[in-house]
């Protein structure tokens, strides 16, 4: 293991992204490999949230909707995300949850592709993606959800009845990356649209939606974007669809003239029609502040670090723990892999609990995946090497074989 | 005017609710008659939000979903609202926006009343209510929205085709209060359901949903509940509907077992199935803290204060400003009136701007309503008397007749 620690020190010394770690609060002694679930808190966030509460809200009150820019925040915060997904200013709307935005996108696709009534969804998608598709299908008679089974090529699910393909760019369990341009081309050749879920992409994996000719995308901001627990989600729609775009969550904040108080809904121009109700300003302000750092980040260097770090982890785990029967379920090829790595292990749940008890935070995804996330913006190779040392020790000593690590919370 | 100020002092001295004003931050010199749009900040909120950020998020990280109760907050925060609407613990879910919750409710009603395809909506509802109904109707073929025109009795709009009536308990312009029990009985007699919007009710006007045999309700928490800008909304469904209740925004947080990661959506028991995606925790924590005070409030006394205060305002305005042609559009009878009062005036927009410039914050609602809100939890009669003195002066001196008060922001 000394060898991996030495190599880690060298990699850290050469890491151009390393200085950004100082922007985050790291709890004492913690090795946090769960930034793909909830990112660390940027140290600048508390002051911003305090100012939003005690300045903008308490002093400015209702006037802050204009004077503090609350009304325009769904779009101005979106402008900070745009460069991370290849989008332009004004194209990204922020608000609601990823789930709600999935609903908007799927429903909008049904409207854009009349006569087609199938949502084709990766059956291995994160559950909320398929649940939202099911909710839409239950609501709109004739609409059905068709699933792609693991390993089934996208093209085999397509047909003249498919309105939209719902796919995660990076798989939440395995981290497998879809070829966005190739899939989109296949989908378009069959007359359908594609809605990408970028929850495990943005802030860690390269993504250029317009270059891939994508139609729509939604994403999460509380993972690699560090916006805070449950931070509002984002949504992008290709400008070619803006004019015809209709989404059913047509709340007043997406109206062309919200304060005319007219009876008929008239969508705002462009992506602003994706906004629905009144934004949750405190959470939105925290996200806005968390996003400020991204303008300074060398994105190609960040993505290269992600690939180098996950490769380093795979090599170290297989070298030190392979004989215990841990099985890599993430792609071995870095270009096919997002920024997390999963190993299946029969006692994976207990191992993850034993690691958490030691201050090494990863997570477990049923049925057997030990999942470790590598947020390249703040994680060091040395932390990764130390985490592997803990993992090896937990396995070598069977420290996981302890009743307290078998307790499963109803909600974990 | 001296007479009204003297009377105000007496009323304040006898006001059992007066001590709660100390719980709120009031900007220096401001008379805030817009708590029906965005409530004042409770002084205890900033410390709670700071703890949520620097303690629960920054230190607890992903563990706080269980250890800090983030997962259960949509329901535990709802439990704080329940007593204000006559509901029981476990019946109120908090999250998303009022707009999104309206969509859930209307869609759920279509499901509960198969074969009925009309949403009957008050055409004078707050715009987002009718916009959400329109969005649902555009999405679900065969569904239509029928409007009640001003003054039209509810019964005349009902028919065997109506699945649900969407109505505000307190009208956002006029403050007219609907008779919840009587309307609900009419609606039930015709086989339909009723979805109440309580945005201008909760925290200022008496409401007992089960006593009125209501079916569903949604409401806003950033007005009289002081939850902060865009604070998450609440939703209630009568327990008799829980078993059959299906709502289309079926996100993973409303799943019976969110971490089993099963492909099929299975709704959680009871009102938790109203929860959709991951809650915006910072905003939810602020709301939770803001709601703590309500357990201490004598609600009948609060509602009596609201009626007394609006009556006092009406009398003072008509006495001092009646000759200028301001016209009361709110009900004169206190029992028929919510906690705000609107006067139509030809130059209402400019008058409201002139008042704002003097530190008296009300708002304007097209086409001509000067709207003044009276949050009984923190407002004093003396402030009300002073506000009327300013209004009288603005009208007497034509201070409103100034170019700077005619400028209308694109979004105000």
Boltz contact constraints between the chains, C-beta under 6 A:
constraints:
  - contact:
      token1: [A, 25]
      token2: [B, 58]
      max_distance: 6.0
  - contact:
      token1: [A, 27]
      token2: [B, 59]
      max_distance: 6.0
  - contact:
      token1: [A, 34]
      token2: [B, 62]
      max_distance: 6.0
  - contact:
      token1: [A, 37]
      token2: [B, 62]
      max_distance: 6.0
  - contact:
      token1: [A, 38]
      token2: [B, 61]
      max_distance: 6.0
  - contact:
      token1: [A, 38]
      token2: [B, 62]
      max_distance: 6.0
  - contact:
      token1: [A, 41]
      token2: [B, 57]
      max_distance: 6.0
  - contact:
      token1: [A, 41]
      token2: [B, 58]
      max_distance: 6.0
  - contact:
      token1: [A, 46]
      token2: [B, 50]
      max_distance: 6.0
  - contact:
      token1: [A, 46]
      token2: [B, 53]
      max_distance: 6.0
  - contact:
      token1: [A, 46]
      token2: [B, 54]
      max_distance: 6.0
  - contact:
      token1: [A, 49]
      token2: [B, 49]
      max_distance: 6.0
  - contact:
      token1: [A, 49]
      token2: [B, 53]
      max_distance: 6.0
  - contact:
      token1: [A, 50]
      token2: [B, 46]
      max_distance: 6.0
  - contact:
      token1: [A, 53]
      token2: [B, 46]
      max_distance: 6.0
  - contact:
      token1: [A, 53]
      token2: [B, 49]
      max_distance: 6.0
  - contact:
      token1: [A, 54]
      token2: [B, 46]
      max_distance: 6.0
  - contact:
      token1: [A, 57]
      token2: [B, 41]
      max_distance: 6.0
  - contact:
      token1: [A, 57]
      token2: [B, 228]
      max_distance: 6.0
  - contact:
      token1: [A, 57]
      token2: [B, 229]
      max_distance: 6.0
  - contact:
      token1: [A, 58]
      token2: [B, 25]
      max_distance: 6.0
  - contact:
      token1: [A, 58]
      token2: [B, 41]
      max_distance: 6.0
  - contact:
      token1: [A, 59]
      token2: [B, 27]
      max_distance: 6.0
  - contact:
      token1: [A, 61]
      token2: [B, 38]
      max_distance: 6.0
  - contact:
      token1: [A, 62]
      token2: [B, 34]
      max_distance: 6.0
  - contact:
      token1: [A, 62]
      token2: [B, 37]
      max_distance: 6.0
  - contact:
      token1: [A, 62]
      token2: [B, 38]
      max_distance: 6.0
  - contact:
      token1: [A, 66]
      token2: [B, 409]
      max_distance: 6.0
  - contact:
      token1: [A, 70]
      token2: [B, 229]
      max_distance: 6.0
  - contact:
      token1: [A, 71]
      token2: [B, 411]
      max_distance: 6.0
  - contact:
      token1: [A, 97]
      token2: [B, 277]
      max_distance: 6.0
  - contact:
      token1: [A, 97]
      token2: [B, 278]
      max_distance: 6.0
  - contact:
      token1: [A, 98]
      token2: [B, 277]
      max_distance: 6.0
  - contact:
      token1: [A, 99]
      token2: [B, 251]
      max_distance: 6.0
  - contact:
      token1: [A, 99]
      token2: [B, 276]
      max_distance: 6.0
  - contact:
      token1: [A, 99]
      token2: [B, 277]
      max_distance: 6.0
  - contact:
      token1: [A, 100]
      token2: [B, 277]
      max_distance: 6.0
  - contact:
      token1: [A, 103]
      token2: [B, 249]
      max_distance: 6.0
  - contact:
      token1: [A, 107]
      token2: [B, 139]
      max_distance: 6.0
  - contact:
      token1: [A, 123]
      token2: [B, 263]
      max_distance: 6.0
  - contact:
      token1: [A, 127]
      token2: [B, 252]
      max_distance: 6.0
  - contact:
      token1: [A, 127]
      token2: [B, 261]
      max_distance: 6.0
  - contact:
      token1: [A, 128]
      token2: [B, 251]
      max_distance: 6.0
  - contact:
      token1: [A, 128]
      token2: [B, 252]
      max_distance: 6.0
  - contact:
      token1: [A, 130]
      token2: [B, 263]
      max_distance: 6.0
  - contact:
      token1: [A, 131]
      token2: [B, 250]
      max_distance: 6.0
  - contact:
      token1: [A, 131]
      token2: [B, 252]
      max_distance: 6.0
  - contact:
      token1: [A, 131]
      token2: [B, 265]
      max_distance: 6.0
  - contact:
      token1: [A, 134]
      token2: [B, 265]
      max_distance: 6.0
  - contact:
      token1: [A, 135]
      token2: [B, 248]
      max_distance: 6.0
  - contact:
      token1: [A, 135]
      token2: [B, 250]
      max_distance: 6.0
  - contact:
      token1: [A, 139]
      token2: [B, 107]
      max_distance: 6.0
  - contact:
      token1: [A, 139]
      token2: [B, 248]
      max_distance: 6.0
  - contact:
      token1: [A, 140]
      token2: [B, 140]
      max_distance: 6.0
  - contact:
      token1: [A, 228]
      token2: [B, 57]
      max_distance: 6.0
  - contact:
      token1: [A, 228]
      token2: [B, 282]
      max_distance: 6.0
  - contact:
      token1: [A, 229]
      token2: [B, 57]
      max_distance: 6.0
  - contact:
      token1: [A, 229]
      token2: [B, 70]
      max_distance: 6.0
  - contact:
      token1: [A, 229]
      token2: [B, 281]
      max_distance: 6.0
  - contact:
      token1: [A, 230]
      token2: [B, 278]
      max_distance: 6.0
  - contact:
      token1: [A, 230]
      token2: [B, 279]
      max_distance: 6.0
  - contact:
      token1: [A, 230]
      token2: [B, 280]
      max_distance: 6.0
  - contact:
      token1: [A, 230]
      token2: [B, 281]
      max_distance: 6.0
  - contact:
      token1: [A, 248]
      token2: [B, 135]
      max_distance: 6.0
  - contact:
      token1: [A, 248]
      token2: [B, 139]
      max_distance: 6.0
  - contact:
      token1: [A, 249]
      token2: [B, 103]
      max_distance: 6.0
  - contact:
      token1: [A, 250]
      token2: [B, 131]
      max_distance: 6.0
  - contact:
      token1: [A, 250]
      token2: [B, 135]
      max_distance: 6.0
  - contact:
      token1: [A, 251]
      token2: [B, 99]
      max_distance: 6.0
  - contact:
      token1: [A, 251]
      token2: [B, 128]
      max_distance: 6.0
  - contact:
      token1: [A, 252]
      token2: [B, 127]
      max_distance: 6.0
  - contact:
      token1: [A, 252]
      token2: [B, 128]
      max_distance: 6.0
  - contact:
      token1: [A, 252]
      token2: [B, 131]
      max_distance: 6.0
  - contact:
      token1: [A, 259]
      token2: [B, 412]
      max_distance: 6.0
  - contact:
      token1: [A, 261]
      token2: [B, 127]
      max_distance: 6.0
  - contact:
      token1: [A, 261]
      token2: [B, 366]
      max_distance: 6.0
  - contact:
      token1: [A, 263]
      token2: [B, 123]
      max_distance: 6.0
  - contact:
      token1: [A, 263]
      token2: [B, 130]
      max_distance: 6.0
  - contact:
      token1: [A, 265]
      token2: [B, 131]
      max_distance: 6.0
  - contact:
      token1: [A, 265]
      token2: [B, 134]
      max_distance: 6.0
  - contact:
      token1: [A, 276]
      token2: [B, 99]
      max_distance: 6.0
  - contact:
      token1: [A, 277]
      token2: [B, 97]
      max_distance: 6.0
  - contact:
      token1: [A, 277]
      token2: [B, 98]
      max_distance: 6.0
  - contact:
      token1: [A, 277]
      token2: [B, 99]
      max_distance: 6.0
  - contact:
      token1: [A, 277]
      token2: [B, 100]
      max_distance: 6.0
  - contact:
      token1: [A, 278]
      token2: [B, 97]
      max_distance: 6.0
  - contact:
      token1: [A, 278]
      token2: [B, 230]
      max_distance: 6.0
  - contact:
      token1: [A, 279]
      token2: [B, 230]
      max_distance: 6.0
  - contact:
      token1: [A, 280]
      token2: [B, 230]
      max_distance: 6.0
  - contact:
      token1: [A, 280]
      token2: [B, 280]
      max_distance: 6.0
  - contact:
      token1: [A, 280]
      token2: [B, 283]
      max_distance: 6.0
  - contact:
      token1: [A, 281]
      token2: [B, 229]
      max_distance: 6.0
  - contact:
      token1: [A, 281]
      token2: [B, 230]
      max_distance: 6.0
  - contact:
      token1: [A, 282]
      token2: [B, 228]
      max_distance: 6.0
  - contact:
      token1: [A, 282]
      token2: [B, 282]
      max_distance: 6.0
  - contact:
      token1: [A, 282]
      token2: [B, 283]
      max_distance: 6.0
  - contact:
      token1: [A, 282]
      token2: [B, 286]
      max_distance: 6.0
  - contact:
      token1: [A, 283]
      token2: [B, 280]
      max_distance: 6.0
  - contact:
      token1: [A, 283]
      token2: [B, 282]
      max_distance: 6.0
  - contact:
      token1: [A, 283]
      token2: [B, 283]
      max_distance: 6.0
  - contact:
      token1: [A, 286]
      token2: [B, 282]
      max_distance: 6.0
  - contact:
      token1: [A, 366]
      token2: [B, 261]
      max_distance: 6.0
  - contact:
      token1: [A, 409]
      token2: [B, 66]
      max_distance: 6.0
  - contact:
      token1: [A, 411]
      token2: [B, 71]
      max_distance: 6.0
  - contact:
      token1: [A, 412]
      token2: [B, 259]
      max_distance: 6.0
